[in-house]
Amino acid sequence: MKKLEDLARAKYEIELFLLQAEQWRLLQDSAFRAELLSDNCSIGLEFGKLIFAFWNDELSESWRVLGYEINEERLLLSVSRQLGRISAQIELCPVEMDTEVAREIQVRRREYHDLICDVALKTFPGWRIERAATRRDDWRQLSGIYTRLLLDKRGEKIVAIGVNQQESQSAINRLLSSALVWHDRVNQRIPSENLRRLALFAPAGRALALAQRMTALKTGAVELELYEVEEAMGTASAVRPFDQGDLIEKSAKDHIWPEYRPLKPDPIRDQIFALAPDSITVDQRPTSSYESLRVRGLEFARVYKSKGVAQFGIGDSRKQLTAATFPDLARLVGEIISHRRADAEDKQHPFYTLQAERWLEEILRNDIRALDSTLDPRYVYAQIPAYRGDERGMIDLLAVNNNRRLVVIELKVTEDIDLPMQGLDYWLRVEWHRKRNDFRRRGYFAGIELSDESPMLYLVAPLFRFHRTLETVARWIDRRAQVFRIGITENWRAGIKVLLRESLN
């Protein structure tokens, strides 16, 4: 694979495959190497090469991909490193494939397939199922997690999709994005005038994200319907889309925008910071019990102010900071600084590859106008907790432009089908708090009066790292949330250069 379009196609197909499971078993030359979470492996294009990377607490490796094959539920990669001096065959398969759990998952999805067909016929009496599928369709970018239905009644159609209650919450949250893609694929062969209904079937009690996201979609002639399924009963009940305000009485404490407080002197943090004041930054998350110290986005230490202690290390391997271990911390900081720079010699080193989005975030915090010259560099807030019921997320960046209009910025360095909807989640929460003047009360954007306009939403990623379905999903978002795609250079670590800026809705 040498042509850019071939590499891009391979990258896309491999990333789509990696969405199918949350935990993977990796074999190298038929020998077991590691079990990995989906967040601990990535595929990317770097300087005209397709790079597969994986890491955990014990290892971190990157390989150039020379060829690949997707064989049912397995991914086979022909790889090399060190300028081709070392070559290997890497095999990835879902952890559950080699266990009894795999058979249970397959049986469960087949049973759900049959159940949701019955539920759909009960929900829509007089209709018949024209098509039902629970399998991956890479060509159409459709996941095998969901059951997709097409119902017919004298030429009128209902496009439907469902997910079973044993899937992860993140998979359930992605149901809306997958539904919009499924509707688009059906619409390519059936006239729009016959596709006036799109129905989502989610597990009972787990449709909160979907219900909120649906309040900010422009459906036009399409009636968007959400149902919660009681699988044990084989029944479905309609759910009304609702906004953030409907949750207040249930969980009022979670809907207080976190208070912004400037850093106060701390002897432990200040001692660590003095090791490399030009490279170390301090993240103070409003609701966190500790301060996070980072070098170009990579966390290496935590200071627990209430306890008067600090820990250091990468990932979950942390040591207590004492006078005896302080030299170890100093060495760690030096190593990170040496490897975590744009011109690093070893771009496969974990200190270079880990927490890439946080590195991008820090670059933008320091030079937000490189992204958009209208943004005010005085007001850039990062990693703000945002709640939805029991779920907690982090807004990547919140900024304001010269017209005093809020801008929600969602960052990605790898493809993600749910990027528009994740950004919309945060937009909804910011908009809800903006209308209630919470930012002013909690100490944000001091000295300016925010515009009464709704926030804008920026989706930012390297230009070739946007998911192929981005436009399909984003064009459904209502114009109240003006959504922009901002594509930056692949080599963003050396500085932000915008290659593409376009409205998506």
N, C-alpha and C positions, 0 to 999 in steps of 0.2 A: 504494500500500500504506500504509494508515493504522492498521488494527486490529493490536493487539499479536499476536494469534494468526497473522495473515497475515505479519507481520514475522518472527516466530519460525519459521514454516514456511519462509519464503524463506531465512533464515539457515541453517537445518538443511540444506536441499537444496543450497545453494551450498557449505557446508562439506563435505558428502558428495562433491560433485563434485570439490572440490580435493584429496581424498584419492587421486584416481585417478592422479596423476603426481607426480614429485618436482621437475620443472623445467618452468616455464611461459614462454610467449612472450606478452607483453602489447602489444596495439595500442590506440591511442587515436585515434578518428575515422579508422580504417584506416591510421594511420601507426605504424610500429614505435616503441615506447618503451623496452622493457627485456626482458631475460630474468631470471626470478626463480626462486629455489629455493622449494619449498613452504613453508619456514619464514619466507619473506620476504613473505608476504601473509596477510591475515586478514580475516574478516568478523565483525562484532559489532554488538550492540544497545547503543546509548548514548543515554540520555534519550529513548527512544521513536523513535529513528532508526536505520536500518540503515546501517552504515558499512563501506565497503570500503577497506582500507589496504594499501599496498605500499611496499617500501623496499629499497634496496641501498646500496652505498658512495657512490653518486653522487646519489641522489634519495630522497625520502620524501614520499608524498602520501596523503591521506585524502579520500574522496568519499562523499557521501550517495547511497545506492542508491534510485532511484525505481521501477525495474522491472528484471526479469531474464528471461532465456530460456536454457534449456539445450538446445542443438541438437546432438544426437549427441555429438561430442567437444569442443564449444566452449561457452563460457559468454559470454553477451552481457549487459552491464550498461548500463542507462541511469542516468547519474549526474549530480550537480551539486555545486557548492561555493560558498562565499561567498554564502550565503543565496539560492542559485538564480541568481546573476548569471552564473555560468559553468556550462555544461552540456556533456556529452560522451557518447560511446558508447565503452565499454571492451570489448575482446574478449580472452578468455584461451583459449589452447589449449596442449596439451602440446608442448614443444619438438620432440619426436620426430615430431609429426604432419606437420611440413613437411619432413621429411628421409627418407632411405632407411631410417633407424632405425625410423621409425613402421611401415613395411611389415614390417620384420623382427620387430618386437614383435608385431604382429597375426598374422603367420604363426607365430611361436613359440608364442603362446597357443593358436592353433588346433591346432597340432601337439601341444602338451601336452594339450589337451582329448582328442584321440584316444588319446594314449599313456596317460593316467591311467585312461581307460575300460578299456583293455586290461589295465593293471596291476591295477585293482580286480577284474576278472573272474578274473585269475590268483590274486589274494590270497584271494578268496572264491569258490572253485569251487562250482558249482551255483546261484549267484545270477545274476539278470539285472538289467540297468540299466533302471530304470523312467524315470529322468529324468536329464539331464545338461545343464548350462548354464555358459557362461563369458561372462557379460555383466552389466553393471551393472543393478541393480534398485533404484531409488531408493525406491520405495514400501515395500519390505521392508528397506531399509537394508543392501543386499548389494552388495559391491564387485565390479567386473568384473575384478579381478586374479586372483581365485580360480575354479577349476573346482569346481562343486557337483554332487554326485551323490546320487541316491536309488536304492538297490538293493532288490530284492524277492526273496523266496523263500517262496512259499505264504502270502502275507499278512504275513510278518515283514519288517521293514525294517532296512536299514543306512543311516544318514545319513553321507555322506562328503564331504570337501573336500580340495583339493590346491592347491599353488602350485609354479610351475616354478623351476628353479635360477637363472634369469637375473634374477629379481626381487630387490629390495633386501632386506637382512637385516631392516630394520624391517617390511617387508611380510610376511616369513616369520614374524617374531615375532607379528604380528597375526593369524596364521592361527587360533590358539586362540579368540580373541574372535569372529572371524568364524564359526568352526565352531559356537560356542554360539548365536550369533544364527541361523545356518542351521537348527540343530536346533529352535530355538524356532519358527521360521516353519513348518517341516514339521509340528511338533507341534500347530499350530493347526488342522490339517485331518486329522491321523491320530492315533488314540488312542495314549496313552503306552505301553500294554501291547504295542503293536506296534513301538515305537521303543526297542529295548533296546541298540543299538550305535551309537556315534559314532566314526568313523574319520578320522584326519588323515594326509595324505600330504605330507611335507616333503622338501626336497632332502637328499641324503646329506651328512652332516657338518655340517648347519646347523640341527639341531633341538634344540640345547642348551637354549635358553630355554623351548621348548615342553615338553621332558621335565621340567624343573625345576618349571615352573608346575603341571603336572599332578599333582605330589605333594601339592598343597594344595587340590585340588578334591574336593567331595563329589559323587560320581556317582550315589549311590542305586541305582536299578534299571538305570541306563544303564552299559554297559561302554564305557569310553573307551579308544581304541586309537590308538597312534602308530606310523607306519611311515616309514622313510627310503627314498626312491626313487633308485635308480641309473638315471638317464634313458637313458644310453647302452646299458644292458643291458635296460631295460624290466622291471626287477624291483624288488620292495619287500621290506624286512626289518623285522620288528617291533622297536621300541625300548622298553625298560623305563623308565618314569619313574624318575628318580633325583634325590637331593637334593644340596645343596652339598658334603656330605662326600665324595661319590664322586669329586669333582674334585681333592681335596687332593694326592694323590700325583702328579698330572699337573702341577699348577701351584701348589705350596705357597706360593711367594712372593706370589701374588696374593690369598691368603686370610688375610693378616695384617691385622687391623683397624688403620687408620692411627693413629699415636700423636698424642695431643692435646698441643700445646705452647703455652703463653701467648706473646704477642708480646714480643719483646725490643726495646729502643731501637734505632732506625736513623736516622741523620741525614737521609738522602734522604727516606724515608717521613715522618719527623716534620716536615720542611720543607713537604712537600705537604699533610699533614694540617692544618698550622697555617693554611692558606688559609681553611678553613671547618670548624673542629672540631665544630660542631654539626650539620653536614650530611654530612661524609665518614665512611665506615666502611671498615675494612680487613678483607678476607677473606684468611685464611691457610689455604689448602687443604693438608692434610697431605702430599700426595704431589706438590705442584706446585713448580716451580722459581722461582716468583715470588709476590709478594703482590699482590692485586688491590685497588685503591682505587676506591670507588664512591660515587656520590651517589644515594640512594634506589634502590639496586639497579643503577644504570647504571654499568658499568665505564668509567673514563676514564683510568686510569693503571695501569702495572705496575712494580713494583720488583723487580729481580733481585738479590737480596742477595748471592749468590755472586760476581756480576760487579761489584757496586757501581754499577749503572747503573739508569736508569728510562726508560720510554717512556710517551708519553701520546697520546690521541686516541680517537675512537670507531670501533669495529669494527676493520678491518684497516689503517686509515689512521693509523699512529702515527709520532710524531717522537721522536727522542732528546731527553731532558731535559738541557739545559745552562743555564748562566747566561744565555745569549742567548735561549733559548726559554722560560725560566721565565715571562716576562710572557704569552706565548701560553697557557701552561697556566693561569695565573690567570684569563685572560679566558674560557677554556673552562669552568672550574669555575663562574664567575659566570653564564655563559649557561645551563648545565645547571640550576643552582639556580633561576634565574628561570623556566625553562620546566617543570621537573619538580616540580610541586606540584599539590595537588588542585584549587586554584582558578585554575589557569593559564588565561589567556584563549584561547590557541591549543592546543586539545586534539588538533590534528592534527600538531603539531610532532613531529619524530622524537625529540627529547629527552623528550617526554611519553609517546610510544607504545612506544619500544624497551624490550626486556627487562622487560616488564610483570610476569612471574612473579617475577623477582628483586626487584622493587619490593614486591610483595605479601609475599614472603618476609621482607624487611627489616622491614616493618610488624609482622609477626607475631613476629619475633625480639624486637622492642622491646615488644610487648604481647601475649604469647602467651595471657594469660588472657582477652583479648577473644574468642578462639576457644573456649576451654573454661576455666572458672574453676577446674577441678581441676588444671590443668597448673602445674608448678613453674617460675617465671620464671628461677630460677637456672641451670637446665640446659636450654638450647636450642641445639642444634648444627645448623649449616646446611652444605649442599653437601659432604657427606661422600662421598668416592669409594667406589664399590661395584663389585666385579669379578665377572664371570662368564666364565671362560675368557679369551678375548681381548677380550671386550666390557667396556666401562667405562661406568658410569652414575653419577649423582649423586643421593644421597638429599636431597630438598629440606630437610626438617627432621626432626630426631630429638629427642624430648622425653620427659619422665617426669611422671606425675601424682602426686597426693598419696598414693596407695597404693603408690608406688615402681614402678609398672608402666610399661614403655616404651610410647611412642606414636610410630609412624611416620606422618609427615604428607606426603602427596603433593599438590602444588598445580597447578592449571590455571586459566588465564583464558580459554581457548577450548575448544570441544568436542573430545573425543578418544575414539574408540571403545575404545582400549586402556588408558584410565586405570585401571580396576580391576586389570588384569593388570600394568601397570607398577608400581602400588603393591604388588601381591603380590610382584613380583620383589624389591623392597627389604625387604619384610616377611620373606621367606625368608632373606635374607642377615643381617638383624639378628637374627632368631631363632636362626640357626645360631651366630652369635658370642655371643649371650646365653647359650646353653647351655654355652659353653666359658669363660665368665667373662672374655671378651676385653676388655670395656669397662673393667672395673676395672684390668686389667693395663696398658691403654694410656692411662690417665689421664682417662677420661670418668666423669662423675657422681661426682666425688670427694666423700667425706663421707657417702654414703648407701649402703645395701645394697639393690640392686635386687630387686624381687619375682621369685619363681620362676614367675610367670604369663607366658604368651606375650604379645608386644606386641599392642596394638590398632592398627588401620590407619584413619586419617582421610583421606578423599578430599575435598578442599576446592576449591571453585570458586564464582564468582558463580552464584546460584541458577538462572538460565536458560542457563548455559553447560555444564551437564552433557549429555553425549550421550544421545540418546533410548534407546539400548540399555543404559544403565548398569545398571539393575536386572536386565535379562535376563542380563548377564554376571556381575554381582557375586553373584547368589544361588547360583552354583555354587561359590563359595569356601567352603572348610571353616570351621566355627565356631572352629577353633583360631585363625584370624585373624579376629577380630571386626572387621567392616568397617562404617564409618559414613560416610554422606554428610553433609557440612556445607555448606549453601548460604549464602553471604554476599551482601550487597548489591552491586549493580552498581557503585555509587560507593564501592568499598572504599578507594580512595586517600584519601578523606576520613576514614577510620576504619572499623574492622571491626565490622560488626553481623551477627550470625547470624540468619538468617531461618528456617532449617530444619536440624534435626538428627535423623537417623533411621538405624536399623540396616538394613543391606542384606542380611544373611545370617543 
